[in-house]
């Protein structure tokens, strides 16, 4: 499952390093197959296929059976933009903070934003 709580120093990302590479690849090359993606991100096909399964299950990628190059195969498309992916994780983090520390979050917001 794609992790919703991964935070990096310079940006927030819901993706592991391989997930990020794969999502970036399908953002730039929508309608790619597993072997194309595997070559594009320099990762084993089995790792790419398993990661794509997680991305599809988490709603970040769409799998379609289409005819390409004269044969049917599964092709992958992004379901969200890079901004939407970041928005989802920020919303998840804020929702979690509100659930656990509601009053503190509101007080902090008032101090920082509504000065």
Secondary structure by P-SEA (a helix, b strand, c coil): ccccccccccccccccaaaaaaaaaaaacccccaaaaaaaacccaaaaaaaaaaaaaaccbbbbbcccccbbbbbbbbcccaaaaaaaaaaaaaaaaaaccaaaaaaaaaacccc
